[in-house]
Amino acid sequence: MTLPSQMKVIEMREAGGPDVLITGIRDVPAPAAGEVVIKVTAAGVNGPDLVQRRGHYPPPKGASDLLGLEVAGEIVAIGSDQTAWAIGDRVCALTNGGGYAEYVAVNASHCLPIPEGVDEIDAAGLPETYFTVWSNVFFGHQLKQNGIFLVHGGAGGIGSTAIQIGAAMGLQVYTTADSPDACAYCENLGAKRAIDFKQDDFVPILREAGGANIILDIIGGDYVARNIKAAHADARIIQLAFNLGSKIELDLMPVMLKRLTLTGSTLRSRPEAFKSAVAADLQKLVWPFFAAKPAKLRATTFTSIPLADAAKAHQLMESGSQRGKILLQL
């Protein structure tokens, strides 16, 4: 297949609001050793994209400066030392940037087949959240049978993924959301109970249930101390974002008394080999849930927006009104 020399992309004029996103032209990337080039069908919009656009999440050394951490599409070129995929394969993939474009080069071992029963466009919204949730919550960890898993922000991309995987793995999933409608959405995904945080305090609810064994938090701020109160002894509290701020005053005595683990990570900076291992784990242990009868996992696309309207997609995500994933479609 002969590829064009140039492609349309979404660039940033400067750091700032959604209006800094503009259409540009770049050279089509060539695959390095161990890489493939994907002709993008759709790309996911994620929280780190918004943070990078604001100027607070620079790409790692050697990564594309373009936004976009996940895509789905067709492999159209392969680099040397790459034997897992062939030209014409349809995949979804975790990228290190560059997804807001017609073509993107990615590590071949960070690609996954389109899950059975999932549309290719919808598959673009899977990699970033599935890699993130699996690597932080499940990868390399022993799970307490029927343990309680508290997921904050259940109606968003990370939350809707965490609810589904948690339920599929046999956990009792509790979640927080901002409205009765959002709570109903979360319970439809498999949450045992969704808590409208504008009406109810999650802490006494979780304490009455016995305490959370795992807590996944994107809120930060005063939620950090409240998570500690809601946690069972020996629980893990995983911080993925800080929508209410990362600088807090905290009494650490309960952490010691309950033997809690407070942890967190960013996926983009993890070693390539780590992400490859997570991809292999997902394909082996998680992707079969999509093919189960009935399916235990499903894509959670809220809407797809043309790539040229990326600014509108960012405005929508910042409004917090979405349920699941926002995609950019080519």
Backbone bond lengths (Angstrom), bond angles and torsions (degrees), N, CA, C in turn:
res aa  C-N    CA-C-N  psi(-1)  N-CA   C-N-CA  omega(-1)  CA-C   N-CA-C  phi
1 M - - - 1.465 - - 1.525 109.54 -
2 T 1.325 115.70 128.30 1.459 120.90 177.21 1.520 109.65 -88.38
3 L 1.317 115.93 122.50 1.456 120.34 -177.95 1.516 110.20 -93.41
4 P 1.321 117.16 150.38 1.467 119.25 173.50 1.512 109.87 -66.24
5 S 1.317 116.29 161.87 1.461 120.02 -179.78 1.519 111.93 -83.77
6 Q 1.330 117.16 -24.00 1.457 120.29 -177.72 1.530 111.08 -131.84
7 M 1.326 115.33 163.34 1.463 121.18 -176.03 1.520 109.86 -147.19
8 K 1.337 115.01 158.72 1.457 120.81 173.55 1.529 109.46 -83.93
9 V 1.314 115.55 141.06 1.462 122.01 178.94 1.529 108.85 -140.05
10 I 1.328 115.30 169.98 1.458 121.88 169.93 1.524 107.69 -106.84
11 E 1.323 116.54 121.67 1.463 122.91 -179.78 1.530 110.05 -113.53
12 M 1.327 115.11 169.31 1.462 122.27 174.40 1.523 109.24 -109.84
13 R 1.334 117.21 127.59 1.456 120.14 173.47 1.525 110.42 -64.04
14 E 1.310 114.25 -38.54 1.465 123.43 -176.97 1.511 106.28 -169.33
15 A 1.318 118.00 175.19 1.451 120.69 173.70 1.527 109.33 -72.48
16 G 1.332 116.05 143.02 1.455 118.61 179.51 1.507 112.69 160.94
17 G 1.332 115.64 -151.07 1.448 122.18 -177.87 1.516 112.53 -78.00
18 P 1.333 117.58 -179.49 1.458 120.99 -178.01 1.524 114.27 -55.27
19 D 1.330 117.05 -27.40 1.461 119.71 -176.64 1.522 113.48 -70.06
20 V 1.337 118.70 -6.65 1.466 119.74 177.34 1.523 111.61 -79.73
21 L 1.340 117.47 -9.60 1.466 121.15 -179.86 1.525 109.64 -80.92
22 I 1.322 116.61 125.16 1.459 121.78 -178.48 1.521 109.82 -136.50
23 T 1.324 116.99 159.23 1.455 122.39 176.33 1.522 109.73 -78.44
24 G 1.333 116.06 136.28 1.455 121.53 178.28 1.514 111.21 -137.88
25 I 1.320 115.49 179.51 1.465 122.48 178.26 1.524 108.46 -124.01
26 R 1.319 116.56 131.24 1.463 122.63 176.85 1.529 109.32 -132.09
27 D 1.335 115.79 164.82 1.457 120.55 172.17 1.522 109.79 -71.22
28 V 1.328 115.82 142.75 1.461 119.88 174.66 1.528 108.45 -67.44
29 P 1.340 118.42 131.40 1.467 119.56 -177.64 1.526 111.83 -71.20
30 A 1.321 115.28 150.95 1.460 122.05 172.28 1.522 108.20 -103.04
31 P 1.333 118.48 143.96 1.468 119.70 -177.98 1.520 112.13 -74.61
32 A 1.311 116.43 131.50 1.460 121.21 170.55 1.520 108.56 -80.66
33 A 1.313 116.22 176.66 1.467 119.87 177.13 1.523 109.87 -56.97
34 G 1.318 116.30 132.34 1.454 120.79 178.97 1.505 115.06 80.90
35 E 1.342 117.35 5.87 1.456 121.42 -179.21 1.522 111.12 -112.32
36 V 1.329 114.68 163.83 1.461 122.30 168.47 1.520 107.57 -128.81
37 V 1.325 116.36 156.18 1.455 121.16 172.26 1.519 107.75 -106.97
38 I 1.330 115.56 130.34 1.460 122.33 -178.42 1.521 109.40 -109.62
39 K 1.320 116.57 130.41 1.460 121.39 167.78 1.515 106.29 -80.92
40 V 1.314 116.76 114.95 1.464 121.70 -166.94 1.528 111.20 -78.18
41 T 1.328 115.16 128.07 1.465 121.76 171.35 1.521 110.36 -90.31
42 A 1.319 116.03 -39.79 1.464 121.66 178.60 1.520 108.58 -158.25
43 A 1.328 115.27 156.08 1.462 122.05 178.28 1.521 108.85 -131.63
44 G 1.320 116.49 145.19 1.452 120.68 178.80 1.519 111.93 -84.81
45 V 1.327 115.60 151.28 1.467 122.72 173.90 1.526 106.96 -106.67
46 N 1.329 116.38 128.41 1.458 120.63 -174.55 1.524 111.36 -133.79
47 G 1.332 115.47 162.33 1.446 121.30 179.68 1.518 114.05 -52.22
48 P 1.354 119.36 -44.38 1.465 118.98 178.59 1.527 113.83 -59.81
49 D 1.345 117.41 -28.67 1.469 119.49 175.73 1.521 110.33 -61.01
50 L 1.320 116.26 -43.47 1.462 120.58 -179.49 1.520 110.97 -65.29
51 V 1.337 115.98 -40.64 1.465 119.93 -179.84 1.529 110.40 -66.34
52 Q 1.348 116.63 -41.58 1.466 119.59 177.80 1.526 110.73 -63.82
53 R 1.326 116.63 -40.65 1.466 120.41 179.37 1.531 111.15 -60.72
54 R 1.325 116.60 -33.51 1.468 120.63 179.56 1.524 112.34 -78.72
55 G 1.340 116.66 -8.06 1.456 120.64 177.11 1.503 115.51 95.35
56 H 1.351 117.56 15.89 1.466 120.53 -174.55 1.527 114.04 -115.25
57 Y 1.333 118.37 9.40 1.467 120.18 -177.42 1.525 108.37 -145.27
58 P 1.335 118.04 71.12 1.458 120.73 -176.51 1.524 111.59 -64.08
59 P 1.325 117.55 146.93 1.464 120.06 179.21 1.513 111.45 -66.69
60 P 1.334 118.08 150.91 1.466 120.10 177.25 1.535 111.12 -63.75
61 K 1.300 115.90 161.38 1.458 121.41 178.77 1.521 109.98 -56.36
62 G 1.322 115.87 130.17 1.459 121.04 178.48 1.511 114.94 88.09
63 A 1.323 118.03 -9.90 1.468 121.18 -179.24 1.528 109.79 -86.43
64 S 1.331 115.66 158.36 1.456 120.90 175.96 1.523 110.25 -62.68
65 D 1.329 116.40 144.90 1.460 120.02 176.06 1.522 111.68 -81.58
66 L 1.339 116.95 -7.89 1.463 120.42 178.89 1.521 110.34 -74.23
67 L 1.326 116.23 149.51 1.453 121.21 175.54 1.533 109.76 -71.55
68 G 1.330 115.38 165.94 1.457 120.85 173.03 1.509 112.89 113.97
69 L 1.335 116.80 106.85 1.460 122.53 -174.29 1.526 113.86 -107.76
70 E 1.324 117.81 2.82 1.463 120.03 178.55 1.527 109.27 -158.29
71 V 1.327 115.25 145.23 1.460 120.97 -179.64 1.523 109.37 -147.10
72 A 1.334 114.59 168.16 1.453 122.30 165.76 1.516 107.20 -136.49
73 G 1.332 115.73 149.92 1.445 118.86 179.25 1.515 112.04 166.78
74 E 1.330 115.89 -156.50 1.470 123.12 -174.18 1.523 110.12 -110.82
75 I 1.325 116.49 133.58 1.462 121.07 174.53 1.529 108.78 -72.71
76 V 1.335 115.18 124.58 1.475 119.93 -176.13 1.523 112.39 -119.62
77 A 1.321 118.64 -7.54 1.458 121.98 176.41 1.520 108.13 -157.10
78 I 1.319 116.17 148.08 1.464 120.52 -179.94 1.519 109.32 -131.69
79 G 1.321 115.92 143.89 1.450 121.33 178.30 1.516 111.09 -89.56
80 S 1.305 115.74 174.70 1.462 120.14 177.87 1.524 109.94 -69.08
81 D 1.320 115.78 161.02 1.474 122.60 179.10 1.520 112.02 63.76
82 Q 1.315 118.13 22.57 1.463 122.17 -180.00 1.518 108.06 -122.16
83 T 1.336 115.84 114.90 1.467 120.52 -176.01 1.526 113.22 -122.18
84 A 1.331 117.23 -4.04 1.464 119.28 -174.48 1.521 112.64 -77.05
85 W 1.353 117.45 -27.45 1.454 120.53 -172.63 1.523 110.27 -128.62
86 A 1.336 114.27 161.25 1.456 120.71 178.27 1.520 109.68 -128.02
87 I 1.309 116.61 156.86 1.451 120.80 175.42 1.532 109.20 -57.88
88 G 1.308 116.29 132.86 1.458 121.80 -177.72 1.516 114.03 101.10
89 D 1.345 118.01 -15.39 1.468 120.29 177.94 1.526 109.52 -65.87
90 R 1.323 115.52 141.58 1.468 121.67 176.56 1.522 107.68 -101.00
91 V 1.311 116.36 126.27 1.459 121.08 -173.26 1.529 110.50 -140.53
92 C 1.327 115.16 164.69 1.460 121.52 161.67 1.518 105.99 -115.84
93 A 1.325 117.14 153.57 1.461 118.60 -170.96 1.515 111.90 -151.39
94 L 1.320 114.72 146.86 1.461 122.91 169.11 1.524 107.27 -84.61
95 T 1.308 117.08 129.31 1.458 120.58 178.55 1.524 109.70 -111.49
96 N 1.319 115.31 167.60 1.467 120.30 175.67 1.521 110.21 -102.11
97 G 1.332 115.51 22.24 1.456 123.51 -173.25 1.517 108.85 122.03
98 G 1.330 116.97 163.07 1.457 120.33 175.61 1.504 115.74 95.05
99 G 1.341 117.84 4.52 1.457 120.34 -175.70 1.517 114.56 -72.58
100 Y 1.327 118.41 -23.01 1.464 120.98 179.55 1.531 108.95 -81.72
101 A 1.315 116.25 66.45 1.461 121.23 -174.45 1.525 108.93 -161.09
102 E 1.339 115.33 166.54 1.460 119.82 178.44 1.524 112.23 -73.83
103 Y 1.331 116.85 -27.88 1.462 122.20 179.12 1.524 108.48 -138.30
104 V 1.331 116.39 147.92 1.458 120.26 177.56 1.522 109.15 -147.72
105 A 1.334 116.03 140.65 1.463 121.56 174.56 1.523 108.91 -94.14
106 V 1.333 116.43 132.56 1.465 120.98 -178.14 1.523 110.00 -136.61
107 N 1.309 115.68 157.45 1.460 121.82 172.39 1.523 108.41 -62.28
108 A 1.324 116.59 126.85 1.471 120.63 -175.49 1.523 111.85 -60.11
109 S 1.339 117.31 -31.84 1.465 119.94 -177.67 1.515 112.65 -81.80
110 H 1.340 117.23 1.22 1.465 121.33 174.54 1.530 111.00 -102.27
111 C 1.327 116.05 9.97 1.469 122.02 175.85 1.523 110.08 -95.42
112 L 1.302 115.51 150.00 1.458 122.60 176.14 1.528 108.75 -134.45
113 P 1.329 117.70 149.76 1.459 118.68 175.42 1.523 110.78 -65.51
114 I 1.323 116.57 152.85 1.467 119.50 173.64 1.519 107.53 -62.74
115 P 1.332 119.15 124.01 1.472 119.36 -177.98 1.524 112.15 -61.27
116 E 1.302 115.07 149.34 1.460 120.72 178.53 1.530 110.06 -59.07
117 G 1.340 115.79 130.91 1.453 121.08 178.19 1.517 115.04 85.10
118 V 1.346 117.66 1.37 1.464 121.03 -179.01 1.526 109.29 -108.00
119 D 1.319 117.03 129.07 1.458 122.25 175.55 1.528 109.71 -64.47
120 E 1.335 116.48 146.43 1.460 120.40 -176.92 1.524 112.27 -60.64
121 I 1.318 117.71 -37.85 1.466 119.69 177.99 1.526 109.92 -63.64
122 D 1.326 116.60 -47.07 1.463 120.29 179.86 1.527 111.83 -62.65
123 A 1.324 116.84 -32.01 1.468 120.73 -178.81 1.518 112.30 -63.23
124 A 1.340 117.17 -21.95 1.468 119.98 178.63 1.518 111.81 -63.93
125 G 1.317 118.05 -20.85 1.454 121.73 -179.39 1.512 114.14 -92.72
126 L 1.326 118.16 8.62 1.462 120.46 -177.34 1.532 114.84 -92.06
127 P 1.336 120.26 -48.05 1.475 118.75 -165.34 1.514 116.12 -57.87
128 E 1.327 119.25 -50.49 1.465 120.26 -173.06 1.527 111.68 -60.15
129 T 1.322 117.49 -47.58 1.464 118.88 -177.56 1.528 111.73 -74.42
130 Y 1.336 117.85 -36.30 1.467 119.14 179.81 1.525 111.07 -69.55
131 F 1.330 118.19 -43.32 1.466 119.98 175.01 1.529 110.01 -59.80
132 T 1.328 117.04 -43.75 1.464 121.29 -175.95 1.523 111.41 -65.48
133 V 1.325 116.83 -51.58 1.465 119.90 -177.71 1.521 110.94 -65.54
134 W 1.324 116.76 -46.66 1.464 119.16 -176.65 1.522 111.03 -63.96
135 S 1.328 117.62 -43.89 1.466 120.23 -176.06 1.521 112.26 -67.83
136 N 1.324 117.47 -31.96 1.464 120.60 -177.83 1.517 113.80 -87.41
137 V 1.310 117.03 -36.31 1.461 120.09 -171.33 1.522 112.77 -99.19
138 F 1.329 118.24 -40.72 1.459 121.29 -167.37 1.524 114.00 -114.02
139 F 1.309 119.21 -36.44 1.456 123.21 -171.63 1.528 110.87 -63.16
140 G 1.335 116.21 116.23 1.454 121.61 178.71 1.513 115.39 76.60
141 H 1.342 117.86 11.87 1.464 120.98 -177.71 1.525 111.01 -118.34
142 Q 1.325 115.25 143.58 1.460 121.52 171.71 1.526 108.54 -83.75
143 L 1.309 117.21 133.08 1.458 121.50 -179.89 1.522 110.28 -102.34
144 K 1.320 115.48 138.20 1.463 119.28 174.26 1.517 108.53 -72.66
145 Q 1.335 116.62 126.11 1.459 120.74 -179.28 1.526 110.48 -56.29
146 N 1.321 115.81 126.50 1.462 122.41 179.67 1.530 111.96 63.27
147 G 1.334 116.63 24.46 1.453 121.06 -179.55 1.523 112.25 -67.13
148 I 1.332 115.47 163.82 1.461 121.50 -178.24 1.528 109.49 -96.43
149 F 1.305 115.31 126.25 1.459 123.87 -177.04 1.523 107.73 -118.11
150 L 1.341 116.67 113.06 1.465 121.75 178.73 1.521 109.34 -97.94
151 V 1.322 116.40 123.11 1.460 123.13 -178.66 1.525 108.60 -117.28
152 H 1.316 117.16 117.70 1.459 120.13 176.07 1.536 109.90 -87.31
153 G 1.328 115.86 146.61 1.464 119.55 -178.91 1.513 112.22 68.28
154 G 1.323 116.55 47.53 1.455 120.98 -171.39 1.511 115.84 -65.19
155 A 1.334 118.36 -21.82 1.461 120.20 -176.21 1.516 113.45 -87.05
156 G 1.328 118.48 -7.52 1.458 121.41 179.67 1.515 112.07 -86.23
157 G 1.335 116.18 -171.96 1.457 120.66 -176.90 1.510 113.19 -65.17
158 I 1.334 117.64 -52.37 1.467 121.07 178.02 1.519 109.78 -62.11
159 G 1.328 116.70 -46.35 1.460 120.42 -176.52 1.513 113.00 -62.14
160 S 1.330 117.74 -45.90 1.462 120.07 -177.25 1.523 110.92 -66.33
161 T 1.332 116.97 -31.59 1.461 120.38 175.59 1.527 110.65 -71.07
162 A 1.328 116.78 -45.63 1.459 120.83 -178.25 1.526 111.61 -62.42
163 I 1.325 117.03 -40.52 1.466 120.28 178.21 1.518 110.29 -59.21
164 Q 1.321 116.24 -48.69 1.463 119.95 -175.78 1.528 112.30 -65.73
165 I 1.344 116.33 -46.29 1.466 117.86 -179.61 1.524 110.12 -65.63
166 G 1.333 117.16 -42.15 1.456 119.77 179.41 1.515 112.34 -58.32
167 A 1.329 116.64 -47.02 1.465 120.24 178.91 1.518 110.94 -63.95
168 A 1.346 117.36 -41.83 1.462 120.75 -179.95 1.528 111.31 -63.81
169 M 1.342 117.07 -30.94 1.462 121.41 -179.77 1.519 112.63 -87.11
170 G 1.331 117.27 4.96 1.453 120.85 173.86 1.512 115.75 88.52
171 L 1.339 117.82 16.64 1.451 120.67 177.69 1.529 110.86 -89.96
172 Q 1.333 116.21 155.47 1.460 121.63 171.00 1.524 107.19 -86.89
173 V 1.312 116.97 111.59 1.450 120.52 -173.07 1.525 110.67 -98.95
174 Y 1.319 115.11 122.06 1.463 122.67 169.82 1.533 106.24 -108.63
175 T 1.314 116.44 148.37 1.459 118.76 -179.23 1.510 110.61 -147.33
176 T 1.332 115.84 161.40 1.459 121.22 174.64 1.522 108.61 -115.56
177 A 1.326 115.68 146.79 1.458 122.25 178.45 1.523 108.00 -152.51
178 D 1.347 116.42 174.22 1.466 119.37 -167.38 1.522 115.95 -104.60
179 S 1.331 118.25 7.73 1.463 119.70 -179.10 1.517 109.42 -164.83
180 P 1.343 117.66 160.81 1.463 120.05 175.04 1.528 112.29 -57.85
181 D 1.332 117.11 -37.70 1.459 120.64 178.64 1.521 111.13 -63.83
182 A 1.324 116.73 -44.66 1.462 120.80 178.89 1.524 110.84 -64.99
183 C 1.327 116.73 -37.23 1.466 120.15 178.15 1.525 111.33 -65.01
184 A 1.316 116.58 -41.11 1.469 120.30 177.80 1.524 110.07 -62.96
185 Y 1.325 116.75 -40.44 1.462 121.17 177.58 1.536 110.09 -59.41
186 C 1.325 117.10 -45.53 1.462 121.42 -178.97 1.525 112.14 -64.15
187 E 1.315 116.39 -41.94 1.463 119.23 179.55 1.518 111.40 -68.42
188 N 1.323 117.31 -30.94 1.459 120.53 175.00 1.524 111.82 -66.79
189 L 1.336 116.69 -25.63 1.463 120.77 177.23 1.522 112.52 -80.30
190 G 1.329 117.62 -13.70 1.455 120.08 178.34 1.506 115.52 126.83
191 A 1.340 118.06 1.64 1.461 119.47 177.80 1.522 110.33 -66.95
192 K 1.323 116.72 135.93 1.462 121.13 176.03 1.511 110.14 -67.22
193 R 1.335 116.01 -39.77 1.460 120.27 176.64 1.526 109.54 -149.93
194 A 1.323 116.04 131.27 1.456 122.49 173.56 1.521 108.47 -107.93
195 I 1.320 116.25 130.41 1.459 123.02 -173.67 1.526 109.25 -107.66
196 D 1.308 117.25 120.49 1.464 121.89 174.82 1.521 107.06 -75.36
197 F 1.343 116.24 104.25 1.468 118.83 -172.96 1.523 113.02 -69.40
198 K 1.326 117.62 -12.02 1.458 119.56 175.55 1.520 111.81 -80.04
199 Q 1.332 115.36 -15.91 1.466 120.91 -178.04 1.527 112.85 -112.30
200 D 1.337 117.60 -32.60 1.461 121.25 -172.59 1.521 111.24 -133.64
201 D 1.319 115.71 149.73 1.461 122.75 176.58 1.529 107.82 -90.09
202 F 1.333 116.44 123.61 1.464 119.68 -177.29 1.527 112.40 -69.73
203 V 1.336 118.80 -22.88 1.462 120.30 -173.82 1.531 112.42 -61.67
204 P 1.349 120.64 -56.34 1.459 118.74 -179.76 1.533 112.79 -63.85
205 I 1.318 117.43 -31.08 1.469 119.87 178.45 1.520 110.52 -64.19
206 L 1.318 116.89 -43.92 1.467 120.17 179.35 1.523 111.52 -71.57
207 R 1.314 117.21 -36.80 1.461 119.40 178.17 1.525 111.30 -65.25
208 E 1.328 116.28 -39.23 1.460 119.75 177.59 1.526 111.47 -65.25
209 A 1.354 116.21 -32.21 1.469 120.66 178.96 1.520 112.31 -76.48
210 G 1.336 117.35 -9.45 1.453 121.43 178.95 1.511 114.27 115.74
211 G 1.317 117.09 -6.94 1.459 121.22 179.50 1.516 111.92 97.51
212 A 1.319 115.94 144.00 1.461 120.77 -177.88 1.525 110.56 -80.93
213 N 1.325 116.22 135.26 1.466 121.77 176.27 1.531 112.02 -84.37
214 I 1.341 115.68 -29.89 1.462 121.81 176.97 1.525 107.20 -137.55
215 I 1.325 116.56 135.64 1.465 120.87 176.43 1.521 108.20 -127.74
216 L 1.320 116.99 127.59 1.458 122.90 177.27 1.526 107.79 -112.27
217 D 1.343 115.85 117.96 1.465 120.35 -170.41 1.522 112.04 -125.73
218 I 1.325 115.69 132.43 1.465 121.45 172.81 1.532 110.81 -115.79
219 I 1.333 117.50 5.87 1.461 121.56 -171.22 1.521 112.04 -94.18
220 G 1.325 117.99 -50.43 1.457 120.72 -177.55 1.521 111.55 70.74
221 G 1.325 117.49 -150.36 1.455 121.12 -178.75 1.518 111.18 56.26
222 D 1.332 116.16 -135.37 1.461 119.77 -177.88 1.525 112.80 -71.46
223 Y 1.336 117.67 -10.72 1.472 120.00 177.31 1.525 111.14 -65.73
224 V 1.321 118.45 -25.64 1.462 119.94 -178.20 1.523 110.25 -61.37
225 A 1.321 117.27 -50.55 1.468 120.80 178.76 1.526 110.87 -66.27
226 R 1.308 117.40 -37.51 1.462 120.63 -179.85 1.527 111.14 -68.48
227 N 1.332 117.08 -35.33 1.468 120.08 175.38 1.522 110.76 -61.02
228 I 1.322 116.03 -41.12 1.466 119.80 179.11 1.524 110.43 -61.40
229 K 1.318 117.23 -40.88 1.469 120.72 177.16 1.524 111.77 -65.19
230 A 1.331 116.82 -34.86 1.468 120.84 -176.03 1.522 112.80 -82.88
231 A 1.325 117.49 -8.57 1.456 121.47 -172.98 1.521 112.61 -83.29
232 H 1.314 115.19 145.77 1.461 123.12 169.65 1.529 108.42 -77.70
233 A 1.328 117.55 161.32 1.460 120.64 174.01 1.531 109.35 -57.47
234 D 1.333 115.93 143.28 1.471 124.24 178.66 1.532 113.19 67.04
235 A 1.324 117.24 20.19 1.472 120.30 -179.80 1.528 111.16 -76.65
236 R 1.324 114.10 159.11 1.462 121.60 170.39 1.524 108.83 -107.84
237 I 1.317 116.42 130.11 1.463 122.93 175.46 1.517 107.33 -114.19
238 I 1.328 116.37 118.66 1.467 122.14 -171.13 1.518 108.73 -112.94
239 Q 1.328 116.10 121.77 1.456 121.59 -178.17 1.525 109.41 -103.11
240 L 1.344 116.51 121.80 1.460 121.06 -179.67 1.525 113.09 -111.68
241 A 1.302 117.79 -18.42 1.466 121.72 178.66 1.522 107.99 -162.40
242 F 1.338 115.56 172.00 1.467 121.25 -176.22 1.525 109.12 -138.14
243 N 1.316 116.70 69.86 1.466 120.14 -177.85 1.532 112.16 -61.85
244 L 1.342 117.30 -27.14 1.462 121.26 177.91 1.523 112.40 -103.97
245 G 1.324 117.06 10.55 1.455 120.55 175.75 1.515 113.31 109.49
246 S 1.337 115.74 149.74 1.460 121.29 -177.56 1.526 113.20 -104.39
247 K 1.319 118.11 -9.68 1.459 121.14 -179.29 1.520 109.46 -100.10
248 I 1.333 115.73 114.93 1.462 121.04 -174.87 1.527 109.15 -140.65
249 E 1.341 115.74 164.93 1.461 121.79 169.51 1.515 106.93 -104.33
250 L 1.338 116.77 129.87 1.464 120.37 -168.75 1.526 110.62 -138.41
251 D 1.332 116.07 134.07 1.465 122.79 171.65 1.527 107.26 -85.40
252 L 1.314 116.56 113.59 1.469 120.94 -176.42 1.528 113.29 -88.55
253 M 1.339 118.41 -3.59 1.459 119.41 -179.53 1.531 112.39 -56.58
254 P 1.361 120.15 -44.72 1.474 119.05 178.79 1.520 113.10 -62.79
255 V 1.332 117.84 -27.94 1.464 120.17 176.88 1.521 109.57 -62.60
256 M 1.321 116.68 -43.08 1.462 121.31 178.83 1.532 111.32 -68.83
257 L 1.332 116.10 -45.91 1.464 119.63 -176.21 1.523 112.15 -66.05
258 K 1.335 116.87 -35.48 1.470 120.70 179.56 1.535 113.06 -91.85
259 R 1.334 117.26 -4.34 1.473 122.47 -178.32 1.540 110.29 57.58
260 L 1.328 115.09 47.26 1.457 120.04 -177.29 1.523 111.55 -82.81
261 T 1.308 115.35 154.27 1.455 122.53 172.19 1.519 108.36 -112.00
262 L 1.337 116.42 118.43 1.456 122.23 174.74 1.522 107.35 -103.96
263 T 1.312 116.95 121.40 1.452 120.12 -175.46 1.522 110.09 -145.38
264 G 1.301 116.13 177.48 1.454 121.58 178.56 1.511 109.16 179.70
265 S 1.318 116.70 170.25 1.458 119.62 179.60 1.519 110.35 -165.20
266 T 1.328 115.10 164.06 1.456 121.64 165.26 1.522 106.44 -116.94
267 L 1.307 116.42 136.62 1.466 120.77 -173.48 1.523 112.71 -75.23
268 R 1.326 116.91 -38.74 1.463 120.74 -169.98 1.520 112.82 -59.66
269 S 1.324 117.35 -33.77 1.465 121.04 -175.96 1.525 113.17 -87.31
270 R 1.327 118.25 -3.35 1.467 120.11 -179.88 1.523 110.15 -68.41
271 P 1.324 118.64 152.14 1.471 121.46 179.89 1.532 111.78 -58.95
272 E 1.329 115.31 149.91 1.467 120.39 -179.58 1.526 110.89 -58.78
273 A 1.337 116.87 -38.86 1.464 120.15 -178.49 1.521 111.22 -64.82
274 F 1.327 116.68 -35.72 1.463 119.74 177.48 1.516 110.42 -63.08
275 K 1.330 116.84 -46.76 1.463 119.87 -179.55 1.522 111.26 -65.38
276 S 1.324 117.65 -32.98 1.462 120.89 175.86 1.525 110.92 -64.05
277 A 1.336 116.25 -41.11 1.468 120.27 178.99 1.525 111.12 -66.20
278 V 1.338 116.84 -38.33 1.463 120.44 177.06 1.524 110.15 -64.56
279 A 1.340 117.07 -41.94 1.463 120.56 178.69 1.523 111.07 -59.31
280 A 1.330 116.32 -44.43 1.465 119.92 179.38 1.526 111.01 -63.01
281 D 1.322 116.34 -39.73 1.462 121.05 178.75 1.528 110.97 -64.94
282 L 1.321 116.52 -42.38 1.462 120.14 178.54 1.528 111.29 -61.36
283 Q 1.325 116.15 -45.44 1.465 118.66 -178.35 1.526 111.35 -64.02
284 K 1.312 116.52 -36.92 1.462 120.50 -177.37 1.522 112.87 -78.56
285 L 1.334 117.47 -43.48 1.459 121.16 -168.32 1.529 114.63 -105.89
286 V 1.336 117.62 -25.04 1.464 120.17 -172.80 1.523 112.39 -109.05
287 W 1.322 117.42 -44.82 1.473 120.09 -177.29 1.536 113.10 -54.91
288 P 1.362 120.03 -34.31 1.469 118.68 177.30 1.526 114.46 -60.37
289 F 1.331 118.27 -22.39 1.469 120.15 178.09 1.531 111.55 -65.19
290 F 1.347 117.81 -26.82 1.462 119.67 176.83 1.528 111.12 -67.90
291 A 1.329 116.37 -31.90 1.471 121.08 -176.27 1.516 112.99 -90.68
292 A 1.336 118.25 -4.94 1.466 120.95 -179.78 1.526 110.63 -61.18
293 K 1.315 116.27 155.59 1.463 122.66 178.74 1.524 109.23 -119.32
294 P 1.347 119.53 104.08 1.468 125.81 -1.99 1.523 111.59 -75.17
295 A 1.337 116.15 161.38 1.457 121.55 -178.63 1.527 110.72 -62.62
296 K 1.331 116.66 135.54 1.462 121.73 176.97 1.523 112.45 -93.13
297 L 1.334 116.74 -14.15 1.453 121.99 177.18 1.518 109.24 -132.09
298 R 1.326 116.58 148.20 1.457 120.83 174.65 1.523 109.07 -148.74
299 A 1.320 114.91 154.38 1.458 119.21 175.62 1.519 109.11 -66.96
300 T 1.326 116.17 150.06 1.470 120.55 -176.33 1.522 109.89 -124.32
301 T 1.320 116.37 57.95 1.462 120.41 178.83 1.518 110.30 -73.57
302 F 1.330 115.90 126.87 1.453 121.20 175.22 1.525 110.39 -86.28
303 T 1.328 115.55 -47.00 1.463 120.28 177.16 1.517 108.98 -162.29
304 S 1.332 116.33 157.29 1.458 122.04 171.25 1.520 108.16 -119.83
305 I 1.321 115.81 138.60 1.460 124.50 -173.24 1.521 107.93 -127.50
306 P 1.331 119.63 140.67 1.472 120.02 178.24 1.522 112.13 -55.29
307 L 1.333 116.06 144.07 1.456 121.27 -178.64 1.528 112.14 -52.96
308 A 1.326 116.37 -39.94 1.466 120.00 -178.24 1.526 112.64 -62.05
309 D 1.339 116.61 -20.00 1.466 121.61 -179.37 1.529 111.32 -102.09
310 A 1.325 116.36 34.21 1.470 120.27 -178.80 1.518 111.85 -56.85
311 A 1.328 117.94 -34.00 1.467 120.25 179.07 1.521 110.96 -60.36
312 K 1.340 117.17 -39.53 1.464 120.67 178.26 1.523 110.79 -64.88
313 A 1.337 116.45 -37.63 1.465 120.15 178.11 1.520 110.73 -63.58
314 H 1.333 117.55 -40.47 1.458 120.96 178.85 1.533 111.03 -68.19
315 Q 1.324 116.64 -39.22 1.465 119.69 176.80 1.524 110.40 -61.13
316 L 1.323 116.49 -42.25 1.462 120.67 179.88 1.517 110.74 -63.87
317 M 1.323 117.08 -43.94 1.455 119.39 -179.14 1.519 111.30 -65.55
318 E 1.319 117.24 -38.14 1.458 120.03 179.38 1.526 112.50 -68.99
319 S 1.332 117.22 -21.77 1.464 120.55 177.58 1.518 111.75 -71.52
320 G 1.349 116.67 -22.13 1.460 120.58 -179.68 1.506 114.61 73.91
321 S 1.321 118.08 12.49 1.475 120.73 -175.94 1.510 113.48 -91.41
322 Q 1.347 117.69 -3.56 1.465 119.07 -176.80 1.517 111.87 -76.61
323 R 1.313 115.30 157.04 1.469 123.21 172.27 1.510 106.76 -121.64
324 G 1.321 117.43 101.35 1.451 120.65 -175.79 1.515 111.86 93.85
325 K 1.335 117.03 -146.59 1.455 122.69 -167.66 1.527 112.61 -98.56
326 I 1.335 114.54 145.28 1.467 123.61 171.81 1.528 106.33 -105.50
327 L 1.327 116.01 131.84 1.462 121.35 -177.38 1.515 111.15 -120.37
328 L 1.328 115.64 153.16 1.451 123.02 170.84 1.527 107.95 -107.38
329 Q 1.300 116.63 124.22 1.466 121.38 -173.88 1.525 110.57 -108.12
330 L 1.328 115.47 137.56 1.453 120.72 177.62 1.536 110.21 -102.63
